[in-house]
Amino acid sequence: YNDLVKQKFINIFYVQLFIFILLDIVLILTGLVSNKILLILIISTISQFNAQLNFLAMVDNIRRKNKFAIISMGIYTLILITIFINMDSNLSLIFYAYIAYMLINSFQILFKNKYYIKRTKCELKLIEILKFNIFPTVVSILITLNYSLDVILLKKYVNFELIGIYSVGVTLASMLWIIPDAFKE
């Protein structure tokens, strides 16, 4: 059942992406959210799809997934260094760099692994899988909050320019952990 089950999961990923994009469009058209919230929604939508593709790629071919991670992280690092050295302090640039990183990673995985949506038999049992999505989503939010808590706390004590510089520095420093993590795995 390997390819059939994998294809059903790929289709679920696409359906979920489509639902989130529709929700984002509805929120844009109704004007219920500000530009900052909209950027967060877009990042969340892309991030969720990227995480799903990464998990599937890890199961399929971990060496290829790691190669894609190194390439996309290298490009992301170069973008962050360029922003840090050459640009005025602008937090939006960091968000756009992160979006570019996730899109590069996602497109590499999509096209090299050929994770395209295909027509399969729809089973109600697969729809039940979506209820299991709630717990990992909450865990993902808590993990993100855990790693971002320092920035949230700093917001009370320093201005946004210093937080931006700190965030770029922490991101660059966290990338250095890739090497020890590779040996750990």
FENLINGI-V44475 format. One record per pair of residues at least 4 apart in sequence whose C-alpha atoms are under 8 Angstrom apart, sorted by the first residue. I is the first residue (numbers start at 1). J is the second residue. D is the distance in whole Angstrom. If there is no record, write none. Layout:
i->I j->J d->D
i->I j->J d->D
This chain:
i->1 j->5 d->6
i->2 j->6 d->6
i->3 j->7 d->6
i->4 j->8 d->6
i->5 j->9 d->6
i->6 j->10 d->6
i->7 j->11 d->6
i->7 j->115 d->8
i->7 j->117 d->8
i->7 j->118 d->7
i->7 j->120 d->8
i->8 j->12 d->6
i->8 j->120 d->7
i->8 j->126 d->8
i->9 j->13 d->6
i->10 j->14 d->6
i->10 j->115 d->7
i->10 j->116 d->7
i->10 j->117 d->7
i->11 j->15 d->6
i->11 j->116 d->8
i->11 j->117 d->5
i->11 j->118 d->7
i->12 j->16 d->6
i->13 j->17 d->6
i->13 j->49 d->7
i->13 j->52 d->7
i->14 j->18 d->6
i->14 j->117 d->7
i->15 j->19 d->6
i->16 j->20 d->6
i->17 j->21 d->6
i->17 j->45 d->7
i->17 j->49 d->6
i->18 j->22 d->6
i->19 j->23 d->6
i->20 j->24 d->6
i->20 j->45 d->6
i->21 j->25 d->6
i->21 j->45 d->7
i->22 j->26 d->6
i->23 j->27 d->6
i->24 j->28 d->6
i->24 j->38 d->7
i->24 j->41 d->7
i->24 j->42 d->7
i->25 j->29 d->6
i->26 j->30 d->6
i->27 j->31 d->6
i->27 j->32 d->6
i->27 j->33 d->6
i->28 j->32 d->7
i->28 j->33 d->7
i->28 j->38 d->7
i->33 j->37 d->6
i->33 j->38 d->6
i->34 j->38 d->6
i->35 j->39 d->6
i->36 j->40 d->6
i->37 j->41 d->6
i->38 j->42 d->6
i->39 j->43 d->6
i->40 j->44 d->6
i->41 j->45 d->6
i->42 j->46 d->6
i->43 j->47 d->6
i->43 j->99 d->6
i->44 j->48 d->6
i->45 j->49 d->6
i->46 j->50 d->6
i->46 j->99 d->7
i->46 j->102 d->7
i->46 j->103 d->7
i->47 j->51 d->6
i->47 j->102 d->7
i->48 j->52 d->6
i->49 j->53 d->6
i->49 j->106 d->8
i->50 j->54 d->6
i->50 j->102 d->6
i->50 j->103 d->8
i->50 j->105 d->7
i->50 j->106 d->5
i->51 j->55 d->6
i->52 j->56 d->6
i->53 j->57 d->6
i->53 j->106 d->7
i->53 j->109 d->7
i->53 j->110 d->8
i->54 j->58 d->6
i->54 j->65 d->7
i->54 j->106 d->8
i->54 j->109 d->7
i->55 j->59 d->6
i->56 j->60 d->6
i->57 j->61 d->6
i->57 j->62 d->7
i->57 j->64 d->8
i->57 j->65 d->6
i->57 j->109 d->7
i->57 j->113 d->8
i->58 j->62 d->4
i->58 j->63 d->8
i->58 j->65 d->6
i->61 j->65 d->6
i->62 j->66 d->6
i->63 j->67 d->6
i->64 j->68 d->6
i->65 j->69 d->6
i->65 j->109 d->7
i->66 j->70 d->6
i->67 j->71 d->6
i->68 j->72 d->6
i->68 j->105 d->6
i->68 j->108 d->7
i->68 j->109 d->7
i->69 j->73 d->6
i->69 j->105 d->7
i->70 j->74 d->6
i->71 j->75 d->6
i->72 j->76 d->6
i->72 j->101 d->6
i->72 j->102 d->8
i->72 j->104 d->6
i->72 j->105 d->5
i->73 j->77 d->6
i->73 j->101 d->7
i->74 j->78 d->6
i->75 j->79 d->6
i->75 j->101 d->7
i->76 j->80 d->6
i->76 j->97 d->7
i->76 j->98 d->7
i->76 j->100 d->8
i->76 j->101 d->5
i->77 j->81 d->6
i->77 j->172 d->7
i->78 j->82 d->6
i->79 j->83 d->6
i->79 j->97 d->7
i->80 j->84 d->6
i->80 j->94 d->7
i->80 j->97 d->7
i->80 j->168 d->7
i->80 j->172 d->8
i->81 j->85 d->6
i->82 j->86 d->6
i->82 j->87 d->7
i->83 j->87 d->5
i->83 j->88 d->8
i->83 j->93 d->7
i->83 j->94 d->8
i->84 j->89 d->8
i->84 j->165 d->7
i->84 j->168 d->7
i->89 j->161 d->6
i->89 j->164 d->7
i->89 j->165 d->8
i->90 j->94 d->7
i->90 j->161 d->8
i->90 j->164 d->7
i->91 j->95 d->7
i->91 j->164 d->6
i->92 j->96 d->6
i->93 j->97 d->6
i->94 j->98 d->6
i->94 j->168 d->8
i->95 j->99 d->6
i->96 j->100 d->6
i->97 j->101 d->6
i->98 j->102 d->6
i->99 j->103 d->6
i->100 j->104 d->6
i->101 j->105 d->6
i->102 j->106 d->6
i->103 j->107 d->6
i->104 j->108 d->6
i->105 j->109 d->6
i->106 j->110 d->6
i->107 j->111 d->6
i->108 j->112 d->6
i->109 j->113 d->6
i->109 j->114 d->8
i->109 j->115 d->8
i->110 j->114 d->5
i->110 j->115 d->5
i->110 j->116 d->7
i->111 j->115 d->7
i->122 j->126 d->8
i->123 j->127 d->7
i->124 j->128 d->7
i->125 j->129 d->7
i->126 j->130 d->8
i->127 j->131 d->8
i->128 j->132 d->8
i->129 j->133 d->7
i->130 j->134 d->8
i->132 j->136 d->8
i->133 j->137 d->6
i->134 j->138 d->6
i->135 j->139 d->6
i->136 j->140 d->6
i->137 j->141 d->6
i->138 j->142 d->6
i->139 j->143 d->6
i->140 j->144 d->6
i->141 j->145 d->6
i->142 j->146 d->6
i->143 j->147 d->6
i->144 j->148 d->6
i->145 j->149 d->6
i->148 j->152 d->6
i->149 j->153 d->6
i->150 j->154 d->6
i->151 j->155 d->6
i->151 j->163 d->7
i->151 j->167 d->7
i->152 j->156 d->8
i->153 j->157 d->8
i->154 j->158 d->6
i->154 j->163 d->7
i->155 j->159 d->7
i->155 j->160 d->7
i->155 j->163 d->7
i->158 j->162 d->7
i->158 j->163 d->7
i->159 j->163 d->7
i->160 j->164 d->6
i->161 j->165 d->6
i->162 j->166 d->6
i->163 j->167 d->6
i->164 j->168 d->6
i->165 j->169 d->6
i->166 j->170 d->6
i->167 j->171 d->6
i->168 j->172 d->6
i->169 j->173 d->6
i->170 j->174 d->6
i->171 j->175 d->6
i->172 j->176 d->7
i->173 j->177 d->7
i->174 j->178 d->8
i->177 j->181 d->6
i->178 j->182 d->6
i->179 j->183 d->7
i->180 j->184 d->6
i->181 j->185 d->6
